[in-house]
Amino acid sequence: MTAISLQPSIEKTVKKWLNGNYDKSTKETIQELIDSKNIDELNDAFYKDLAFGTGGLRGIMGVGTNRMNKYTVGRATQGLANYLLKTYPNETVKVAVSFDSRNSSADFAQTVADVFSANNIEVYLFTTLRPTPELSFAIRELGCQSGVMLTASHNPKEYNGYKAYWKDGGQLIAPHDENVIKEVDTLDIDQVKFEANNTLIKRIDKEIDQSYLAKLVNLSVRPQTVAAQKDLKIVYSPIHGTGITVVPKVLEKWGFTNVHIVEEQSEPDGNFPTVVYPNPEEEEAMSMGLREAERLDADLLLATDPDADRVGAATKNLAGKFQLLNGNQIGSLLVDYVLTAKKENNQLATNDFTCKTIVTTNLIQDISQDHEVPCYEVLTGFKYIGELMTNLEGKERFLVGGEESYGFLVGDLVRDKDAVISCAFIAEMTAHYKSKGKTLFEALISLYLKYGFYKEKLISLTKKGQRGATEIKEMMQRLRTSTPKTLGGNEVVLLKDYENGISIDQRTGKQEKLALPKSDVLQFITADGSVISARPSGTEPKIKFYCSAKLPLNTMEDYNTVDEALNRKIDQMMADIV
């Protein structure tokens, strides 16, 4: 190894890879980085192990302990296999494995299946790419104890990821995630069993599709409305991802006959050639769909991310132009639609509930309260919604819920956000409002007229690598120890520090315990009820700031004026904290 300046711990790890049981190509790539004295890349690739965050294992593809590659995937799978075998010593352990359209996802999925089978674990491996929610469904449908989805969700093309699931179909949560990491941390690469036992790998595809789609269709709350509006003009884009395998099918089974696919984005492609980021939260990623919707004079635009667990939507605004809806708006519309329909159908029960994360709009709470349905709050990450659903199973019934980051769920077939069922319900409620002479946007304004005009904004600051991780920690520490007195001219009256598990009254100093588990999140609540939340991302090198403000809306004609006032208010608050 050529002498270059690396931290001793990093240099030790690099040498271990150069001299260990790794393939020739991997070693050659590492040597090229050494020879070119690419210290930054070596540091970032080897300074830590990839760890489970809110979405599991996720990182840039390449060589190193902090990268997604055959060895990090294999090691994670061996750790999960060890934990499963210890947890279920007297059972035949079964897992389901799926993958999205990303580069190397299919290869990683095969590695996962190989390692599981080598550990005498039965594997149900999807033959071709499928959405994340269908993997969650398959775990429950097939009676598996675990499952793995190979995806980096909406991240750029350089990324891939590994979402690990438990037997309830939900992503790993404590203590399982922590216990798996403990198992992984004890492993040397020589302890990973890469040699497959092919007799234990079973291929699945259409039979799971059929069961999934059949059960989804049964969730419809107004099938008669869909029948009357079956020609609703829908434009759909899978943004080069897995949604193409099932979203058009579920819309067809739901009864919609006028669905148009954005052809340029219809083919699964891990290079995502038509977008910068394959993320329906980004206007750029939706631009091709918007043009097609305008060209066809459509009623609705839908687009899903590569693993089809998130969905973006657009509809015509008051000026007749297509406008993107954000995650808080879509979630609020879904909650109101499902609760209202079930109430009209006499299908609301006293043990029903909705759920949202702590950074998601409080409009969902207002709607739920108005329908006399409890709305539970959980930490950021849909896995916590899934955890609550499992904990309350048999006692209370989950109806609908979601998070601001475009992840929603209706019904309890899966334990993760599901863009497939969300697409069907967004289309159904668009059809319902069209039958009433309203657009989806006008339905949203009706909610604002009734409950108040809620507006939210998210700012993400990207801080890459080891240095970036340190900067994020320092930013959170400064906010924690030097709480802002005012935000946007409004007094900060309450600080919720989820890391320390306390809520602090800024006027009196009185402290109360928070009910939720510890998490590195800070919430600043002002005298007028506005909220700013700060949290490091669990899956990306980012620190995120969420702002929510509210003003009354008296008439539909006042919409633009109040919208501008809220924009100014939020911008002032964000400027004070960011």
C-alpha positions as CSV (number, residue, x, y, z in Angstrom):
1,M,0.0,0.0,0.0
2,T,1.5,3.3,-1.1
3,A,2.0,5.7,1.8
4,I,-0.7,8.3,2.0
5,S,-2.2,10.2,4.8
6,L,-5.2,8.4,6.2
7,Q,-6.5,8.2,9.7
8,P,-5.1,5.0,11.4
9,S,-8.5,3.3,11.7
10,I,-9.4,4.0,8.1
11,E,-6.0,2.8,6.9
12,K,-6.4,-0.4,8.9
13,T,-9.8,-1.0,7.2
14,V,-8.4,-0.3,3.7
15,K,-5.6,-2.8,4.3
16,K,-8.1,-5.4,5.5
17,W,-10.0,-5.0,2.2
18,L,-6.8,-5.1,0.1
19,N,-5.6,-8.3,1.8
20,G,-8.9,-10.0,2.6
21,N,-11.3,-12.3,0.8
22,Y,-12.5,-9.7,-1.7
23,D,-12.6,-10.1,-5.5
24,K,-9.9,-8.8,-7.8
25,S,-11.9,-6.0,-9.2
26,T,-12.7,-4.6,-5.8
27,K,-9.0,-4.7,-4.8
28,E,-7.9,-3.0,-8.1
29,T,-10.4,-0.2,-7.6
30,I,-9.1,0.4,-4.0
31,Q,-5.5,0.4,-5.3
32,E,-6.4,2.9,-8.0
33,L,-7.7,5.3,-5.3
34,I,-4.5,4.8,-3.3
35,D,-2.3,5.4,-6.3
36,S,-4.2,8.5,-7.3
37,K,-4.0,9.7,-3.7
38,N,-7.8,10.2,-3.6
39,I,-7.9,10.6,0.1
40,D,-11.3,12.2,0.3
41,E,-12.9,9.2,-1.5
42,L,-11.0,6.7,0.6
43,N,-12.0,8.5,3.8
44,D,-15.6,8.6,2.8
45,A,-15.7,5.0,1.5
46,F,-14.1,3.5,4.6
47,Y,-14.6,5.8,7.6
48,K,-17.7,3.9,8.9
49,D,-20.0,1.0,8.2
50,L,-23.4,1.7,6.6
51,A,-26.0,1.8,9.3
52,F,-29.7,1.3,9.5
53,G,-31.6,4.6,9.4
54,T,-35.3,5.5,9.0
55,G,-35.3,3.7,5.7
56,G,-32.7,0.9,6.3
57,L,-29.3,0.6,4.7
58,R,-28.6,3.2,2.0
59,G,-25.5,4.6,0.3
60,I,-23.6,5.3,-2.8
61,M,-22.6,2.2,-4.8
62,G,-18.9,1.4,-4.9
63,V,-16.1,-0.2,-2.9
64,G,-15.8,0.3,0.9
65,T,-17.5,-0.3,4.2
66,N,-19.6,2.9,3.7
67,R,-20.7,1.9,0.2
68,M,-23.4,-0.4,-1.3
69,N,-21.6,-3.4,-2.7
70,K,-21.8,-7.2,-2.7
71,Y,-19.8,-7.4,0.5
72,T,-21.8,-4.8,2.6
73,V,-25.0,-6.4,1.3
74,G,-23.8,-9.9,2.0
75,R,-22.5,-8.9,5.5
76,A,-25.9,-7.2,6.4
77,T,-27.7,-10.3,5.1
78,Q,-25.5,-12.7,7.1
79,G,-26.2,-10.6,10.2
80,L,-29.9,-10.6,9.6
81,A,-29.8,-14.4,8.9
82,N,-27.9,-15.0,12.2
83,Y,-30.5,-13.0,14.1
84,L,-33.5,-14.7,12.5
85,L,-32.1,-18.2,13.2
86,K,-31.5,-17.2,16.9
87,T,-35.0,-15.6,17.1
88,Y,-36.8,-18.5,15.5
89,P,-34.7,-21.6,16.5
90,N,-37.6,-24.1,16.2
91,E,-39.2,-22.8,13.0
92,T,-38.5,-23.1,9.3
93,V,-37.4,-19.5,8.6
94,K,-38.7,-17.9,5.4
95,V,-37.9,-14.6,3.8
96,A,-39.1,-12.7,0.8
97,V,-36.8,-10.6,-1.4
98,S,-37.6,-8.0,-4.1
99,F,-35.7,-5.3,-6.0
100,D,-36.4,-2.1,-7.9
101,S,-35.0,-0.8,-11.2
102,R,-31.8,0.6,-9.9
103,N,-28.4,-0.4,-11.3
104,S,-27.2,-3.5,-9.5
105,S,-30.5,-4.0,-7.6
106,A,-31.2,-7.4,-9.2
107,D,-27.6,-8.5,-8.5
108,F,-27.8,-7.4,-4.9
109,A,-31.2,-9.2,-4.6
110,Q,-29.5,-12.4,-5.9
111,T,-26.7,-12.0,-3.3
112,V,-29.3,-11.6,-0.6
113,A,-31.1,-14.7,-1.7
114,D,-27.8,-16.6,-2.0
115,V,-26.7,-15.7,1.6
116,F,-30.0,-16.5,3.1
117,S,-30.2,-19.9,1.4
118,A,-26.7,-20.7,2.3
119,N,-27.9,-20.3,5.9
120,N,-30.7,-22.8,5.4
121,I,-33.3,-20.1,5.1
122,E,-36.1,-20.5,2.5
123,V,-36.2,-17.6,0.1
124,Y,-39.1,-16.3,-2.0
125,L,-37.3,-14.2,-4.7
126,F,-39.3,-12.1,-7.1
127,T,-38.4,-13.0,-10.7
128,T,-38.5,-9.4,-11.8
129,L,-38.7,-6.0,-10.2
130,R,-41.7,-5.2,-7.9
131,P,-42.7,-2.3,-5.7
132,T,-41.7,-2.1,-2.1
133,P,-45.3,-2.3,-0.8
134,E,-45.8,-5.5,-2.7
135,L,-42.7,-6.9,-0.9
136,S,-44.4,-5.9,2.5
137,F,-47.6,-7.6,1.3
138,A,-45.7,-10.8,0.2
139,I,-44.1,-11.2,3.6
140,R,-47.5,-11.3,5.3
141,E,-49.1,-13.3,2.5
142,L,-46.5,-16.0,2.5
143,G,-46.0,-16.2,6.3
144,C,-42.4,-15.1,6.2
145,Q,-40.4,-14.0,9.2
146,S,-38.5,-11.3,7.3
147,G,-37.9,-9.7,4.0
148,V,-35.5,-7.5,2.1
149,M,-36.1,-4.9,-0.6
150,L,-33.2,-3.7,-2.7
151,T,-33.9,0.0,-3.4
152,A,-32.7,3.5,-2.6
153,S,-36.2,4.9,-3.1
154,H,-36.0,8.3,-4.6
155,N,-32.3,8.9,-4.2
156,P,-30.0,9.8,-7.2
157,K,-28.8,7.1,-9.6
158,E,-25.5,6.6,-7.7
159,Y,-27.3,5.2,-4.7
160,N,-28.7,1.9,-3.8
161,G,-30.2,0.5,-0.5
162,Y,-31.4,-2.4,1.5
163,K,-34.7,-2.2,3.4
164,A,-35.1,-5.0,5.9
165,Y,-38.5,-6.1,7.1
166,W,-39.9,-8.1,10.0
167,K,-42.7,-10.7,9.9
168,D,-45.4,-8.1,10.2
169,G,-44.3,-6.6,6.9
170,G,-43.0,-3.5,8.6
171,Q,-39.4,-2.2,8.4
172,L,-37.0,-3.2,11.1
173,I,-37.5,-1.2,14.3
174,A,-35.9,-1.4,17.8
175,P,-34.8,-3.8,19.1
176,H,-34.6,-5.8,15.9
177,D,-32.6,-3.2,13.9
178,E,-30.2,-2.8,16.8
179,N,-29.8,-6.5,17.3
180,V,-29.1,-7.1,13.6
181,I,-26.4,-4.4,13.6
182,K,-24.8,-6.1,16.6
183,E,-24.8,-9.3,14.6
184,V,-23.3,-7.6,11.6
185,D,-20.6,-5.8,13.7
186,T,-19.3,-9.2,14.9
187,L,-18.8,-10.5,11.3
188,D,-15.7,-10.8,9.3
189,I,-16.1,-11.1,5.6
190,D,-14.9,-14.8,5.8
191,Q,-18.0,-15.6,7.9
192,V,-20.4,-14.5,5.2
193,K,-21.9,-17.5,3.4
194,F,-22.1,-16.5,-0.2
195,E,-22.5,-20.0,-1.7
196,A,-26.2,-20.4,-2.6
197,N,-28.4,-23.4,-1.8
198,N,-30.6,-23.1,-4.9
199,T,-33.1,-25.7,-3.7
200,L,-34.2,-23.2,-1.1
201,I,-34.8,-20.3,-3.5
202,K,-38.3,-20.1,-4.9
203,R,-39.2,-17.7,-7.7
204,I,-42.4,-15.7,-7.3
205,D,-44.2,-13.0,-9.3
206,K,-47.7,-13.2,-10.9
207,E,-49.4,-15.2,-8.1
208,I,-48.4,-12.4,-5.6
209,D,-49.5,-9.7,-8.0
210,Q,-53.0,-11.3,-8.4
211,S,-53.6,-11.6,-4.7
212,Y,-52.2,-8.1,-4.0
213,L,-54.4,-6.5,-6.6
214,A,-57.5,-8.4,-5.7
215,K,-57.3,-7.4,-2.1
216,L,-56.5,-3.8,-3.0
217,V,-59.6,-3.4,-5.1
218,N,-61.7,-4.5,-2.1
219,L,-60.6,-1.4,-0.2
220,S,-62.5,1.0,-2.6
221,V,-65.0,3.1,-0.6
222,R,-67.0,4.5,-3.5
223,P,-66.9,1.9,-6.4
224,Q,-70.1,3.3,-7.7
225,T,-68.5,6.7,-8.2
226,V,-65.7,5.2,-10.2
227,A,-68.1,3.3,-12.4
228,A,-69.8,6.6,-13.2
229,Q,-66.5,8.4,-13.8
230,K,-64.6,5.5,-15.4
231,D,-63.4,7.8,-18.2
232,L,-61.6,10.1,-15.8
233,K,-58.5,11.2,-17.7
234,I,-55.4,10.1,-15.8
235,V,-51.8,10.6,-16.8
236,Y,-49.3,8.3,-15.0
237,S,-45.5,8.1,-14.8
238,P,-43.5,5.4,-13.0
239,I,-40.3,7.6,-13.5
240,H,-38.4,4.6,-14.8
241,G,-39.3,2.5,-11.8
242,T,-41.3,-0.4,-10.5
243,G,-44.7,1.3,-10.5
244,I,-45.2,0.3,-14.2
245,T,-45.6,-3.4,-13.1
246,V,-48.7,-2.8,-11.0
247,V,-50.1,0.8,-10.9
248,P,-51.7,0.6,-14.4
249,K,-53.2,-2.8,-13.5
250,V,-54.7,-1.5,-10.2
251,L,-56.2,1.5,-11.9
252,E,-57.7,-0.8,-14.5
253,K,-59.1,-3.2,-11.9
254,W,-60.4,-0.2,-10.0
255,G,-62.5,0.6,-13.1
256,F,-60.6,3.5,-14.7
257,T,-60.4,3.1,-18.5
258,N,-58.7,6.3,-19.6
259,V,-55.2,6.0,-18.2
260,H,-52.2,7.4,-20.2
261,I,-48.6,6.4,-19.5
262,V,-45.8,8.9,-20.0
263,E,-44.0,6.7,-22.5
264,E,-40.6,8.4,-22.2
265,Q,-40.5,7.3,-18.5
266,S,-42.3,4.0,-18.8
267,E,-39.3,1.7,-19.1
268,P,-37.5,0.7,-15.9
269,D,-34.0,2.2,-16.1
270,G,-31.5,2.7,-13.2
271,N,-29.9,5.6,-15.0
272,F,-33.2,7.6,-14.8
273,P,-32.3,9.3,-18.1
274,T,-35.2,11.9,-18.2
275,V,-34.8,13.3,-14.7
276,V,-32.1,14.6,-12.3
277,Y,-33.7,13.0,-9.3
278,P,-36.3,10.3,-9.6
279,N,-38.3,11.9,-6.9
280,P,-42.0,12.9,-7.3
281,E,-41.4,15.6,-4.6
282,E,-39.3,17.4,-7.2
283,E,-41.0,19.6,-9.8
284,E,-38.3,18.7,-12.3
285,A,-39.1,15.0,-12.0
286,M,-42.7,15.8,-12.6
287,S,-42.2,18.1,-15.6
288,M,-42.6,15.5,-18.3
289,G,-45.8,14.3,-16.8
290,L,-47.1,17.8,-16.4
291,R,-46.5,18.5,-20.1
292,E,-48.4,15.3,-21.0
293,A,-51.3,16.2,-18.6
294,E,-51.6,19.6,-20.1
295,R,-51.4,18.3,-23.7
296,L,-54.2,15.8,-23.0
297,D,-56.2,18.2,-20.8
298,A,-56.2,15.5,-18.1
299,D,-58.0,15.5,-14.8
300,L,-55.1,14.1,-12.8
301,L,-51.4,13.4,-13.0
302,L,-49.8,10.7,-10.9
303,A,-46.2,9.7,-10.6
304,T,-44.4,7.2,-8.4
305,D,-40.8,6.9,-7.3
306,P,-38.5,4.0,-8.4
307,D,-39.8,1.6,-5.7
308,A,-43.4,2.9,-5.9
309,D,-43.8,3.6,-2.2
310,R,-44.2,7.4,-2.7
311,V,-46.6,9.2,-5.1
312,G,-46.8,12.7,-6.4
313,A,-49.9,14.2,-7.9
314,A,-51.0,17.3,-9.8
315,T,-54.4,18.7,-10.6
316,K,-55.9,21.9,-12.1
317,N,-55.8,24.9,-9.8
318,L,-58.3,27.8,-9.7
319,A,-56.7,29.3,-12.9
320,G,-57.1,26.0,-14.8
321,K,-53.4,25.3,-14.8
322,F,-51.9,22.1,-13.5
323,Q,-50.4,22.5,-10.0
324,L,-48.4,20.0,-8.0
325,L,-49.8,19.0,-4.6
326,N,-47.3,18.4,-1.8
327,G,-47.3,15.5,0.6
328,N,-49.1,17.3,3.3
329,Q,-51.9,18.3,0.9
330,I,-52.3,14.8,-0.6
331,G,-52.3,13.2,2.9
332,S,-54.9,15.6,4.2
333,L,-57.1,15.0,1.2
334,L,-56.8,11.2,1.6
335,V,-57.6,11.3,5.3
336,D,-60.7,13.5,4.7
337,Y,-61.9,11.5,1.8
338,V,-61.6,8.1,3.5
339,L,-63.1,9.3,6.8
340,T,-66.0,11.1,5.1
341,A,-66.8,8.2,2.8
342,K,-66.7,5.7,5.7
343,K,-68.9,7.9,7.8
344,E,-71.4,8.2,4.9
345,N,-71.3,4.4,4.5
346,N,-71.8,3.8,8.3
347,Q,-68.4,2.1,8.3
348,L,-66.7,4.1,11.0
349,A,-66.1,2.2,14.2
350,T,-65.2,3.5,17.7
351,N,-61.8,1.8,17.5
352,D,-60.7,3.3,14.2
353,F,-57.7,5.5,14.0
354,T,-55.5,7.6,11.7
355,C,-51.8,8.2,12.0
356,K,-49.2,10.8,11.0
357,T,-45.6,11.6,11.8
358,I,-44.5,14.5,14.0
359,V,-43.3,16.6,11.0
360,T,-46.6,16.1,9.0
361,T,-49.3,18.8,8.9
362,N,-51.6,19.2,11.8
363,L,-54.5,19.6,9.4
364,I,-54.7,15.8,9.5
365,Q,-55.3,16.0,13.2
366,D,-58.0,18.6,12.8
367,I,-59.8,16.5,10.2
368,S,-59.6,13.3,12.3
369,Q,-60.8,15.1,15.4
370,D,-63.7,16.5,13.5
371,H,-64.7,13.0,12.5
372,E,-64.2,11.9,16.2
373,V,-61.4,9.5,15.1
374,P,-58.1,9.5,17.1
375,C,-55.0,10.6,15.2
376,Y,-51.8,9.2,16.6
377,E,-48.4,10.8,16.1
378,V,-45.2,8.9,15.6
379,L,-41.6,9.7,14.9
380,T,-40.4,10.4,11.4
381,G,-40.3,7.4,9.2
382,F,-43.1,5.2,8.0
383,K,-41.8,2.3,9.9
384,Y,-43.2,3.8,13.1
385,I,-46.6,4.0,11.5
386,G,-46.3,0.3,10.7
387,E,-45.1,-0.4,14.2
388,L,-48.2,1.3,15.7
389,M,-50.5,-0.7,13.3
390,T,-48.9,-3.9,14.5
391,N,-49.0,-3.0,18.2
392,L,-52.7,-2.1,17.9
393,E,-53.7,-5.0,15.6
394,G,-56.8,-6.8,17.0
395,K,-57.6,-3.8,19.3
396,E,-57.8,-0.8,17.0
397,R,-58.2,-0.5,13.2
398,F,-55.9,1.7,11.1
399,L,-57.9,3.5,8.3
400,V,-55.5,5.9,6.7
401,G,-52.4,8.0,7.3
402,G,-49.1,9.1,6.1
403,E,-46.2,11.4,6.2
404,E,-45.2,14.7,4.5
405,S,-42.6,13.0,2.3
406,Y,-45.3,11.7,-0.1
407,G,-45.8,8.4,1.7
408,F,-49.4,7.3,2.4
409,L,-51.4,4.2,3.2
410,V,-55.1,3.2,3.2
411,G,-56.1,0.0,4.9
412,D,-53.9,-2.5,6.6
413,L,-52.8,-4.9,3.9
414,V,-49.2,-3.8,4.2
415,R,-47.0,-2.2,6.9
416,D,-45.3,0.4,4.7
417,K,-46.2,3.4,2.6
418,D,-47.9,2.2,-0.6
419,A,-48.0,4.4,-3.7
420,V,-50.0,1.7,-5.5
421,I,-53.0,1.9,-3.3
422,S,-52.5,5.6,-2.9
423,C,-52.7,6.1,-6.7
424,A,-56.0,4.2,-6.8
425,F,-57.5,6.3,-3.9
426,I,-56.2,9.6,-5.3
427,A,-57.9,8.7,-8.6
428,E,-61.1,7.6,-6.8
429,M,-61.4,10.8,-4.8
430,T,-60.7,12.9,-8.0
431,A,-63.5,11.0,-9.6
432,H,-65.8,11.7,-6.6
433,Y,-65.1,15.4,-6.6
434,K,-65.5,15.6,-10.4
435,S,-69.0,14.0,-10.0
436,K,-69.7,16.9,-7.6
437,G,-68.4,19.5,-10.1
438,K,-65.2,20.1,-8.2
439,T,-61.5,19.6,-8.9
440,L,-59.2,18.0,-6.4
441,F,-57.7,21.5,-5.8
442,E,-61.0,23.0,-5.0
443,A,-61.6,20.1,-2.6
444,L,-58.3,21.1,-0.9
445,I,-59.4,24.7,-0.6
446,S,-62.7,23.5,1.0
447,L,-60.6,21.9,3.7
448,Y,-58.7,25.2,4.2
449,L,-62.0,27.1,4.5
450,K,-63.2,24.7,7.1
451,Y,-60.1,24.1,9.2
452,G,-57.8,27.0,8.3
453,F,-55.2,27.4,5.6
454,Y,-52.2,25.3,6.6
455,K,-49.0,25.7,4.6
456,E,-45.7,23.8,5.0
457,K,-42.2,24.1,3.6
458,L,-39.2,21.9,3.8
459,I,-35.5,23.1,3.5
460,S,-32.8,20.4,3.2
461,L,-29.2,21.2,3.6
462,T,-26.8,18.6,2.1
463,K,-23.6,17.9,4.1
464,K,-21.7,15.1,2.5
465,G,-19.1,12.7,3.9
466,Q,-17.5,12.6,7.3
467,R,-17.0,16.3,7.6
468,G,-20.7,16.9,6.7
469,A,-21.9,14.4,9.4
470,T,-19.9,16.4,11.9
471,E,-21.3,19.7,10.8
472,I,-24.9,18.3,11.1
473,K,-24.2,17.2,14.7
474,E,-22.8,20.6,15.5
475,M,-25.8,22.4,14.0
476,M,-28.2,20.3,16.1
477,Q,-26.2,20.9,19.2
478,R,-26.2,24.7,18.7
479,L,-30.0,24.7,18.2
480,R,-30.4,22.5,21.3
481,T,-28.3,24.7,23.6
482,S,-29.2,28.2,22.1
483,T,-32.9,28.0,21.5
484,P,-34.2,30.9,19.3
485,K,-36.2,33.5,21.2
486,T,-38.4,34.4,18.2
487,L,-39.0,33.0,14.7
488,G,-40.4,35.3,12.1
489,G,-41.2,37.9,14.8
490,N,-43.2,35.3,16.8
491,E,-42.2,34.3,20.3
492,V,-41.0,30.7,20.7
493,V,-43.1,29.4,23.6
494,L,-42.3,25.6,23.5
495,L,-39.3,23.5,22.7
496,K,-39.7,19.8,22.1
497,D,-36.4,18.0,22.4
498,Y,-37.0,14.4,21.3
499,E,-33.4,13.3,21.8
500,N,-33.6,14.2,25.5
501,G,-37.3,13.2,25.7
502,I,-38.5,16.6,27.2
503,S,-40.8,19.4,26.3
504,I,-39.7,22.8,27.7
505,D,-42.0,25.8,28.3
506,Q,-39.7,28.7,27.2
507,R,-41.6,31.2,29.3
508,T,-41.6,29.3,32.7
509,G,-38.8,26.7,32.2
510,K,-41.3,24.0,33.1
511,Q,-40.4,20.6,31.7
512,E,-42.6,17.6,30.8
513,K,-41.7,14.2,29.5
514,L,-42.4,13.3,25.8
515,A,-44.2,10.1,25.2
516,L,-42.3,9.1,22.0
517,P,-39.0,7.3,21.9
518,K,-35.8,9.3,21.8
519,S,-34.8,10.7,18.4
520,D,-32.6,13.5,17.2
521,V,-35.4,15.9,16.5
522,L,-36.1,19.5,17.8
523,Q,-39.4,21.3,17.4
524,F,-39.9,25.0,18.0
525,I,-43.5,26.1,18.6
526,T,-44.4,29.8,18.5
527,A,-47.2,31.7,20.2
528,D,-49.3,31.6,17.1
529,G,-49.1,27.8,16.7
530,S,-46.5,27.8,14.0
531,V,-44.0,24.9,14.1
532,I,-40.4,24.4,12.9
533,S,-38.8,21.0,13.2
534,A,-35.1,20.2,12.7
535,R,-33.8,16.7,12.2
536,P,-30.9,15.0,10.5
537,S,-32.0,12.6,7.8
538,G,-31.7,8.9,8.6
539,T,-31.0,7.9,5.0
540,E,-29.3,10.9,3.3
541,P,-26.4,13.2,4.2
542,K,-28.8,16.0,5.0
543,I,-30.3,18.1,7.8
544,K,-33.9,18.9,7.3
545,F,-36.0,21.9,8.5
546,Y,-39.8,21.6,8.3
547,C,-42.0,24.7,8.8
548,S,-45.8,24.7,9.2
549,A,-47.9,27.9,9.6
550,K,-51.6,28.6,9.5
551,L,-53.9,31.5,8.8
552,P,-57.7,31.7,8.4
553,L,-59.2,31.5,4.9
554,N,-62.6,33.0,4.7
555,T,-63.5,32.8,1.0
556,M,-62.1,30.9,-2.0
557,E,-61.4,34.2,-3.6
558,D,-58.9,35.0,-0.8
559,Y,-56.8,32.0,-1.6
560,N,-53.9,33.7,-3.4
561,T,-53.7,36.6,-1.0
562,V,-53.5,34.3,2.1
563,D,-51.1,32.0,0.2
564,E,-48.7,34.9,-0.3
565,A,-49.0,35.9,3.3
566,L,-48.2,32.4,4.5
567,N,-45.2,32.3,2.1
568,R,-43.8,35.5,3.7
569,K,-44.4,34.2,7.2
570,I,-42.7,30.9,6.5
571,D,-39.8,32.5,4.7
572,Q,-39.2,34.8,7.7
573,M,-39.3,31.9,10.1
574,M,-37.0,29.8,8.0
575,A,-34.5,32.6,7.6
576,D,-34.3,33.0,11.4
577,I,-33.4,29.4,12.0
578,V,-31.5,28.2,8.9
